[in-house]
């Protein structure tokens, strides 16, 4: 997996976990959910996230692998 996929996985886990903790333990956990959301917003503008630095130090590769999309066979029939 790449850094980009780990970021999505970790952020999703934090959001779902903190929402569950906010529901069953204390509503103050929703503050953590808001902080994760704010960090994702600032990451989209600044392209800097503390988790990226941590993952790089752990040796996770960066960049999405290029995978070609599905191709449609070209037909030799011409439209009337």
Beta strands, then each sheet from edge to edge (+ up, - down):
end
